[in-house]
Amino acid sequence: MSRISFGTGGWRATQDHFTDENVRRVGQGIAAYLTEKQDVIPSENTVAVGYDARATSADAAASLADVFSSAGFDVLLTDRDLPTPVVAHSVVDRDLAGAAMVTASHNPPEYNGVKFIPGDAKSAMPSITDAIESHIEPPDPLPEAQHGTVTRYNPVEIHATHAVGLTDRYLGTDLSDLTVVYDAIHGSGRGITDALLESAGATVIRHRCDRDPTFGGNAPEPGPETLADLPSIIAEHDADLAIANDGDADRITVCTPDRGVLSGNLLFAVIYEALLAEAEVTGPAIRTVSTTFLIDRIASEYGADVHEVPVGFKWIADGMATYLSLIHISDGAR
């Protein structure tokens, strides 16, 4: 049996390797890590399991929930496919031991995978994924009397309240003068991102907001090729801009009438400058080695520092935690 390894975004594999047997082996690795490496007592802790819109995701999530419960953990299993950030927020909100997210993110539909979200809801660092890998093996269930429970849950409303409160605090959430085209690319952002926009008063034109496990036959990657029709849809509805998410809605792309699909580098720069100028938030920027040096120019203009980290969101999250003391925001913001 080929080796299962965790990369930057977790374990990902094509369907010939993403089997129920392998999913359960990964679940055993996570359960063993939580129990042995973190000194977590399963019967006193809860683990969440979420999944994206892919064809095999719901069944894989149910298998993970079964492995975790048979290892003694109580399990919260989402009642629909959800964005990864929504599941991650519930880990902190509910003080969970961690979560497993069944997703292959922006990869083509023939892929699937599993992300592990630690108890602090940051991306798992190599020390964690290495430990999980060392425990990947067939499940070793406890006696049935020691099994945990599996309960369906939906953390969308709590996450929405948190998101709206956070944005309202810094930039305001009155979008009543805004018309937005929202493109879910058939993924898990549907009914979540568009609902958030509407709750802030925006008029939302929905595009590809139906579930399609094949994502229309394409990779659910919100790049220029996948979003090529957005400029014409913006023009058709006289909209102000378009917003798109990837398959598990942890990536975002913006398209404007005059510039088309914005690169991530340009979007990051625009948001950073808005936070510094309009929200009057002070503090350093954490960027990867591959991110534009425009960030540095903006930071210099406002007297802020820039800290460079390796490529990967896990390193950004780690950098944010490392330099949190330098960011002058209130204790209640995350």
C-alpha positions in Angstrom: 0.0 0.0 0.0 1.5 3.4 -1.0 2.5 5.8 1.7 0.1 8.4 2.9 1.8 11.8 3.4 0.6 15.3 4.4 1.7 18.2 2.3 1.1 21.9 2.7 -2.7 21.5 2.7 -3.0 18.0 4.2 -3.3 14.7 2.5 -4.6 14.8 -1.1 -5.0 11.9 -3.5 -6.8 10.8 -6.7 -9.8 8.5 -6.3 -7.8 5.3 -6.8 -5.9 6.1 -3.6 -8.6 8.0 -1.7 -10.3 4.8 -0.6 -12.4 4.2 2.5 -9.6 2.1 3.9 -7.1 4.9 3.5 -9.5 7.5 4.9 -9.9 5.4 8.0 -6.2 4.9 8.4 -5.8 8.7 8.3 -8.5 9.0 10.9 -6.6 6.6 13.1 -3.5 8.7 12.7 -5.3 11.8 13.8 -7.0 10.1 16.7 -3.7 8.6 17.9 -1.9 11.9 17.6 -4.6 13.7 19.7 -4.5 11.0 22.3 -0.8 10.3 22.6 1.0 13.4 21.4 -1.3 16.0 22.9 -2.3 14.1 26.1 -5.9 14.5 25.2 -8.4 12.3 27.0 -10.8 11.2 24.3 -13.9 10.8 26.6 -13.4 14.4 27.7 -12.9 16.0 24.3 -14.8 16.6 21.1 -13.6 16.5 17.5 -15.4 18.1 14.5 -15.6 16.7 11.0 -16.5 18.7 8.0 -16.5 18.1 4.2 -16.7 19.9 0.9 -19.0 19.3 -2.1 -17.1 16.5 -3.8 -18.8 13.3 -4.6 -16.9 11.2 -2.1 -16.7 13.8 0.7 -19.8 13.1 2.7 -19.1 9.3 2.9 -15.5 10.0 3.8 -16.5 12.4 6.6 -18.9 9.7 8.0 -16.0 7.2 8.0 -13.7 9.7 9.9 -16.5 10.3 12.4 -16.8 6.6 12.9 -13.1 6.2 13.5 -13.0 9.1 16.0 -16.0 7.9 17.9 -14.6 4.4 18.1 -11.4 5.9 19.6 -13.5 7.4 22.4 -14.1 11.0 21.0 -17.4 12.7 20.8 -17.8 13.9 17.2 -19.6 16.9 15.7 -20.3 16.1 12.0 -21.5 18.9 9.8 -25.0 18.5 8.4 -23.9 19.7 4.9 -20.8 20.5 3.0 -19.2 23.7 4.4 -16.3 26.0 3.9 -13.1 25.1 5.7 -12.9 28.4 7.5 -16.4 27.8 9.0 -15.3 24.5 10.4 -12.0 25.9 11.6 -13.9 28.7 13.5 -16.0 26.2 15.3 -12.9 24.5 16.7 -12.1 27.7 18.6 -15.7 28.7 19.3 -16.5 25.4 20.9 -13.0 24.7 22.4 -12.6 21.5 20.5 -9.6 19.2 20.4 -9.4 19.7 16.7 -11.2 19.0 13.4 -10.8 17.0 10.2 -11.9 18.5 6.9 -12.5 16.3 3.9 -11.5 18.4 0.9 -9.1 18.7 -1.9 -9.5 22.5 -1.9 -9.0 23.9 -5.4 -7.8 20.7 -7.0 -9.6 19.0 -9.9 -12.7 16.9 -9.1 -10.9 13.6 -9.4 -9.0 14.4 -6.2 -10.0 14.4 -2.6 -8.2 14.7 0.7 -8.2 15.4 4.4 -7.0 18.5 6.3 -6.3 18.4 10.0 -7.2 21.5 12.0 -5.5 21.7 15.4 -7.2 23.0 18.5 -5.9 26.5 18.0 -7.6 26.5 14.5 -4.3 27.4 12.7 -3.0 25.3 9.9 -1.2 22.2 11.1 2.6 22.7 11.2 5.0 20.0 10.0 5.7 18.8 13.6 1.9 17.9 13.8 1.5 16.4 10.4 4.7 14.3 10.8 3.3 13.0 14.1 0.0 12.1 12.4 1.8 10.3 9.6 3.7 8.2 12.1 0.4 6.9 13.5 -1.3 6.2 10.2 -2.5 2.6 10.4 -5.7 0.5 10.4 -8.2 1.6 13.1 -7.9 0.0 16.5 -11.4 0.7 18.0 -12.0 0.7 21.8 -14.6 -1.6 23.3 -18.1 -0.4 22.2 -19.0 0.8 25.7 -16.1 3.4 25.4 -17.2 4.8 22.1 -18.1 8.5 21.8 -21.2 9.9 20.2 -21.7 11.4 16.7 -23.9 14.4 16.5 -24.8 16.5 13.4 -24.2 20.2 13.7 -24.2 23.4 11.7 -21.9 26.2 12.8 -22.8 28.6 9.9 -24.8 31.1 12.0 -22.2 31.5 14.7 -19.5 31.9 12.2 -21.5 34.5 10.3 -22.1 36.5 13.5 -18.4 36.5 14.2 -17.5 37.5 10.6 -19.9 40.3 10.4 -18.9 41.6 13.8 -15.3 41.6 12.9 -15.7 43.4 9.6 -18.1 45.9 11.0 -15.6 46.8 13.7 -13.0 47.9 11.2 -14.4 48.7 7.8 -18.2 48.7 8.4 -20.7 46.3 6.8 -23.2 48.6 5.2 -23.1 47.3 1.6 -26.5 48.6 0.6 -25.1 50.6 -2.3 -23.2 47.6 -3.7 -24.2 45.0 -6.3 -22.0 41.9 -6.2 -21.8 38.9 -8.5 -21.0 35.9 -6.4 -19.5 32.8 -8.0 -19.3 29.7 -5.8 -17.9 27.5 -8.7 -20.4 24.9 -7.5 -18.5 24.6 -4.2 -19.1 24.9 -0.5 -19.2 28.7 -0.4 -22.8 28.7 -1.9 -25.3 29.8 0.6 -22.5 31.0 2.9 -20.5 33.8 1.3 -23.5 35.1 -0.7 -25.7 35.1 2.5 -23.0 37.1 4.3 -23.0 39.7 1.6 -26.7 40.0 1.6 -26.8 40.2 5.4 -24.6 43.3 5.0 -27.1 44.8 2.6 -25.5 44.0 -0.8 -27.6 43.0 -3.8 -26.2 39.6 -4.8 -26.3 38.1 -8.3 -25.6 34.3 -7.9 -23.5 32.5 -10.4 -22.7 28.7 -10.2 -24.3 28.5 -6.8 -25.7 25.0 -7.3 -23.8 22.0 -6.0 -22.0 20.1 -8.7 -19.4 17.5 -7.4 -17.5 17.8 -10.8 -17.4 21.7 -10.5 -18.5 21.9 -14.1 -15.7 19.6 -15.2 -13.0 22.0 -14.0 -10.8 22.5 -11.1 -12.6 24.8 -8.6 -9.7 27.3 -8.7 -10.8 30.9 -8.8 -8.2 32.1 -11.4 -8.5 34.0 -14.7 -9.4 31.0 -16.8 -12.1 29.6 -14.5 -13.6 33.1 -14.0 -13.3 34.3 -17.6 -17.0 35.0 -17.9 -17.3 37.1 -14.8 -16.5 40.5 -16.5 -19.4 40.0 -18.9 -21.8 39.0 -16.0 -20.7 42.2 -14.1 -21.5 44.2 -17.2 -24.8 42.5 -17.8 -26.1 43.3 -14.3 -24.3 46.7 -14.0 -22.6 45.2 -10.9 -19.8 46.8 -8.9 -17.6 43.7 -8.7 -17.6 39.9 -8.5 -16.3 37.7 -5.7 -15.4 34.0 -6.2 -14.4 31.2 -3.8 -12.5 28.0 -4.5 -14.0 24.5 -3.8 -13.8 24.7 0.0 -14.1 28.5 0.1 -10.9 29.2 1.9 -9.6 31.2 -1.1 -11.1 34.3 -2.5 -10.8 36.2 -5.8 -12.2 39.6 -6.8 -13.1 40.7 -10.3 -13.7 44.4 -11.1 -15.3 46.0 -14.2 -12.1 47.9 -15.1 -9.3 45.5 -14.1 -11.0 42.1 -14.5 -9.8 39.3 -12.3 -7.4 40.7 -9.7 -4.3 38.7 -8.9 -4.0 37.6 -5.3 -1.0 39.9 -4.9 -2.9 43.0 -6.0 -5.9 42.0 -3.9 -3.8 41.6 -0.8 -2.2 45.0 -1.4 -5.5 46.7 -1.8 -6.9 45.1 1.4 -3.8 45.9 3.4 -3.8 49.5 2.4 -7.5 49.8 3.2 -6.9 48.4 6.7 -4.1 50.9 7.3 -5.8 53.9 5.7 -9.5 53.5 6.2 -9.7 51.3 9.3 -6.7 52.9 10.9 -5.4 49.5 12.0 -1.7 49.5 12.8 0.7 46.6 12.8 3.0 44.5 10.6 2.2 42.5 7.5 3.0 38.8 7.3 3.8 37.8 3.7 5.3 34.8 2.1 8.5 34.9 0.0 6.3 34.7 -3.1 4.1 37.6 -2.3 4.5 41.0 -4.0 6.9 43.5 -2.6 4.1 46.1 -3.1 3.2 45.0 0.4 6.5 46.3 1.6 6.1 49.7 -0.1 2.6 50.1 1.4 3.9 49.2 4.9 6.8 51.6 4.5 4.4 54.4 3.6 2.5 53.9 6.9 5.5 53.1 9.1 4.6 49.4 9.4 7.0 46.4 9.4 6.9 43.4 7.1 7.8 39.9 8.2 8.6 37.3 5.5 7.7 33.6 5.9 7.9 30.5 3.7 5.2 29.7 1.2 2.0 28.2 2.7 -0.8 29.5 4.8 0.4 27.5 7.8 3.5 29.7 7.9 1.4 32.8 7.6 -0.7 31.8 10.5 2.4 30.9 12.5 3.9 34.3 11.7 0.7 36.0 12.7 0.8 34.3 16.1 4.5 35.0 16.5 4.0 38.7 15.9 0.6 39.1 17.5 2.0 41.3 20.2 3.0 43.8 17.6 -0.5 44.1 16.2 -2.5 46.7 18.1 -6.0 45.3 18.0 -8.4 44.6 20.8 -8.4 41.3 22.7 -11.7 40.3 21.2 -10.6 40.2 17.6 -9.2 37.1 16.0 
